[in-house]
Amino acid sequence: MLLVSAAVGVYSYGSFYGWWARPTVRDAPVAEPAAVETVVSGLRIPFDLAFLPDGSALVTERETGRLRKVSPDRRLTEVRTIDEISRPANNAGLQGVAVSPTYERDGWVYVFYTTERDSRISRLRLDSTAPLEPVLTGIPRGPIHNGGRIRFGPDGMLYVTTGESDVRAKAQDRDDLGGKILRLTPEGEPAPGNPVEGSPVYSLGLRDPQGIAWDGDGQLYASEFGHHKLDELNRIEAGANYGWPELEGTGGEPTSPTRSRRGGRPTPRPAGWPSTTAASGSPACVGSGSTGSAPTAPRPRSC
């Protein structure tokens, strides 16, 4: 079955190929006819969802700051309102949600949201009214380009997509948390095995990554919310640089190399094709499962 992440960006492809290489895409399996069914209504700008062990779904409402639960019998209830959120517009507000892989033992639920000062990740327990416990603070915030997706990977580490908060230089600054994919322990520390010891940065050079998922082989992919509809689906590798703001998927065959302002070396141009829309929060297929295939191409250049 396809591994689908709800409300994570737009349906488009764009991996980071060398300029000399032609991208190849495997034949997609023939999908069975899909049936669309409304499970619950009455949500206001839902941004993300995550499932509890009992089959209930937690849903974030970006502008209201409400964390809501949809039970297996389709009852909609409010779990908690995150009062710390500020400027709930465009990409700002309550965004990502993730359930601890050891939830049945520790009960932790993680949320990503913007405050007056920053974007941050905190955790809470659904059966407690205790204050949120900060996990990682100091992520750049802005009215747009906040990223905001959080997921636990197959390795038990917490992966976080962050936007460059509309300050393009942040994406190439290795000491800044913006425009990156971060990899953390459940306690918010830099995960062991990251490209740079002591740094939470797993990959960089991203504009506004809003989707993240793994395929059946454990390969990580992220969907990139692009500029002027130039959205990308990137295969994420540890230490890889995906080129923003110097490079962006342009569609069609990769062309001649672009000269990067950082170091002056030729930098491969990403390949992909423009999406038909660039609306934040549109559903997208981010990875593939046992019956699906993702594009295959040369690996991105390491930073």
C-alpha positions in Angstrom: 0.0 0.0 0.0 1.1 3.6 -0.5 2.6 5.4 2.4 0.6 8.6 2.5 1.2 11.6 4.8 -2.0 13.8 5.0 -1.8 17.5 4.4 1.9 17.7 3.7 2.4 19.7 0.5 1.7 19.2 -3.1 2.0 16.2 -5.5 5.3 16.7 -7.3 8.7 15.2 -7.9 12.1 16.7 -7.8 15.2 14.9 -6.6 18.7 16.3 -6.6 20.4 14.9 -9.6 23.9 15.6 -11.0 23.6 17.9 -14.1 25.2 15.2 -16.2 22.7 12.5 -15.3 19.2 11.8 -16.7 16.6 11.0 -14.1 14.9 7.7 -14.4 11.5 6.8 -12.9 10.2 3.3 -12.5 6.8 2.4 -13.9 4.2 3.1 -11.3 1.9 0.3 -10.2 -1.7 0.4 -11.4 -3.7 1.7 -8.5 -7.1 0.4 -7.7 -10.0 2.9 -8.0 -10.1 5.1 -4.9 -13.1 5.9 -2.8 -13.3 9.2 -1.0 -15.2 9.3 2.2 -15.7 12.0 4.8 -14.7 10.6 8.2 -15.3 13.8 10.3 -16.1 17.4 9.5 -16.0 20.6 11.5 -12.2 21.0 11.6 -10.7 24.4 11.0 -7.5 24.4 8.9 -6.3 21.0 9.9 -2.5 20.8 9.3 -1.3 17.4 10.5 -2.5 14.1 12.0 -0.9 11.2 13.9 -2.4 7.9 15.0 -2.6 6.6 18.6 -2.3 2.8 19.3 -6.0 2.5 19.7 -6.7 3.8 16.1 -7.7 7.3 17.2 -6.3 10.1 15.2 -4.8 13.3 16.6 -5.4 16.3 14.4 -3.8 19.8 14.7 -5.8 22.9 13.8 -3.2 25.5 12.7 -5.1 28.7 13.4 -7.1 27.8 16.5 -4.2 26.0 18.3 -6.5 23.1 19.1 -5.3 19.5 19.3 -8.3 17.4 18.5 -9.0 13.6 18.5 -11.0 11.6 16.1 -12.0 8.3 17.8 -12.4 5.0 15.8 -16.2 5.5 15.9 -15.6 9.0 14.4 -16.4 11.2 17.4 -14.5 14.5 17.3 -13.3 15.8 20.7 -10.9 18.5 21.8 -7.8 17.3 23.7 -6.0 20.6 24.4 -5.5 24.1 23.1 -1.9 25.3 22.7 -2.2 28.8 24.1 1.4 29.7 23.3 0.9 30.0 19.6 1.1 33.4 18.0 0.4 35.0 14.6 -1.7 32.1 13.3 -1.5 33.0 9.6 -0.1 31.4 6.5 2.3 28.8 7.9 2.3 30.0 11.5 0.4 28.4 14.4 0.0 24.9 15.6 1.5 22.6 13.0 3.0 19.1 13.4 2.0 16.3 15.7 3.8 13.0 16.4 3.1 10.1 18.8 6.0 8.6 20.7 7.0 5.2 19.3 6.9 4.0 22.9 3.6 5.8 23.7 2.0 2.9 25.5 4.9 3.1 28.0 5.5 6.9 28.2 2.3 8.5 26.9 4.2 11.3 25.1 2.7 13.3 22.2 4.9 15.9 20.4 3.7 19.1 18.8 5.4 21.7 16.6 4.1 25.3 16.9 5.1 29.0 16.5 5.4 31.4 19.5 6.1 35.1 19.8 9.8 34.3 19.8 10.4 31.1 17.9 9.1 27.9 16.5 9.5 25.0 18.9 8.7 21.4 19.7 7.1 20.5 23.0 5.6 17.3 24.3 2.5 16.6 26.5 0.5 13.8 27.8 -3.1 13.5 26.9 -4.3 12.6 30.4 -2.5 15.5 32.0 -3.1 19.3 32.3 0.6 19.9 33.2 2.4 22.6 31.2 4.0 21.6 27.9 7.5 20.3 28.2 9.8 22.0 25.7 11.9 19.6 23.6 13.6 21.9 21.2 13.3 25.7 21.1 15.0 28.4 19.0 13.8 27.3 15.6 13.4 30.3 13.4 9.8 31.5 13.0 8.0 33.7 10.4 4.6 34.3 9.0 5.6 31.9 6.1 8.1 29.1 5.5 8.0 27.4 8.9 8.1 23.8 7.8 6.6 22.2 10.8 6.2 18.5 10.1 7.5 16.1 12.8 7.8 12.3 12.5 9.5 9.5 14.4 11.7 7.4 12.0 12.3 3.7 11.9 15.3 4.3 14.1 13.2 5.8 16.9 14.6 9.3 16.4 12.5 12.4 15.9 12.8 14.0 12.4 11.7 17.7 12.0 11.2 19.8 8.9 12.0 23.5 9.3 11.6 26.3 6.8 13.9 29.2 6.4 11.2 31.6 7.7 11.5 33.7 4.4 15.2 34.5 5.2 16.9 32.6 2.4 20.4 32.6 3.8 19.3 30.5 6.7 19.0 27.4 4.5 22.8 27.3 3.8 23.9 28.3 7.3 24.9 25.1 9.0 24.6 26.8 12.5 21.0 27.9 11.9 18.1 25.6 12.5 16.0 27.0 9.6 15.8 25.4 6.1 16.8 22.0 7.4 15.7 18.5 8.3 16.7 17.9 11.9 17.2 14.6 13.6 16.8 14.5 17.4 16.5 12.0 20.3 13.1 11.9 21.9 14.5 14.2 24.6 15.5 16.8 21.9 19.2 16.3 21.9 21.2 15.9 18.6 20.8 12.3 17.6 23.8 10.0 17.6 25.2 9.4 14.1 24.2 12.9 12.7 26.6 14.2 10.0 28.2 16.7 12.5 28.5 15.5 16.1 26.6 17.6 18.5 24.5 19.2 15.7 20.8 18.4 15.2 21.1 19.1 11.4 20.6 16.1 9.2 20.3 17.8 5.8 20.2 21.4 4.7 19.5 23.7 1.7 15.7 23.5 2.0 13.1 26.2 1.5 10.0 25.0 3.2 9.8 21.2 3.6 6.3 20.3 4.6 6.1 16.5 4.2 8.3 13.7 5.4 7.9 9.9 5.1 9.8 6.6 4.7 9.3 4.0 2.0 9.2 0.2 2.7 13.0 0.0 2.5 13.5 2.7 5.1 14.5 5.4 2.6 13.5 8.9 3.8 11.7 11.3 1.4 10.6 14.9 1.9 8.2 17.1 -0.1 9.5 20.7 -0.7 7.0 23.6 -0.9 8.6 25.5 -3.7 8.8 29.0 -5.1 6.4 29.8 -8.0 5.0 26.3 -8.0 8.4 24.6 -8.3 7.8 21.9 -5.7 10.1 19.0 -5.2 10.1 15.4 -3.9 13.6 14.8 -2.5 15.3 11.7 -1.4 16.9 12.7 1.8 20.4 11.6 2.7 22.4 12.4 5.8 24.6 15.5 5.2 23.1 16.3 1.8 22.6 19.9 0.6 19.5 20.4 -1.5 20.6 23.7 -3.0 18.1 26.4 -1.8 18.3 29.4 -2.4 20.8 28.8 -5.3 18.9 25.9 -6.9 15.3 24.7 -7.3 13.7 22.0 -9.4 12.8 23.5 -12.8 11.2 20.6 -14.6 12.4 18.6 -17.6 15.9 17.5 -18.3 18.7 18.9 -16.0 20.6 21.7 -17.7 24.1 23.0 -17.3 25.6 23.4 -13.8 24.8 26.5 -11.8 27.6 28.3 -10.0 27.0 28.5 -6.2 27.8 31.7 -4.4 29.0 29.6 -1.5 32.5 28.4 -2.5 32.1 29.0 -6.2 31.9 25.3 -7.2 29.6 24.0 -9.9 26.5 22.8 -8.2 24.1 20.2 -9.7 20.7 21.5 -10.7 17.7 19.7 -9.2 15.4 18.0 -11.7 11.7 17.6 -11.5 8.6 19.3 -12.9 6.3 22.1 -11.8 3.2 21.2 -9.9 -0.2 22.4 -11.0 -0.7 24.2 -7.7 1.3 25.4 -4.7 -1.2 25.5 -1.9 0.1 24.7 1.5 -1.7 21.8 3.1 -2.6 20.0 -0.1 -2.5 16.2 0.2 0.6 14.5 -1.3 2.1 11.0 -1.7 5.5 11.4 0.0 6.8 7.9 0.0 5.8 4.4 -1.1 5.1 1.1 0.6 5.3 -2.5 -0.3 3.4 -2.1 -3.6 4.7 1.3 -4.6 7.9 2.6 -6.0 9.6 5.9 -5.7 11.8 7.6 -8.3 15.4 6.3 -8.6 18.3 8.6 -9.4 21.9 9.3 -8.5 22.3 10.4 -4.9 22.5 14.1 -4.0 25.9 15.8 -3.5 27.0 15.7 0.1 27.6 19.0 1.8 
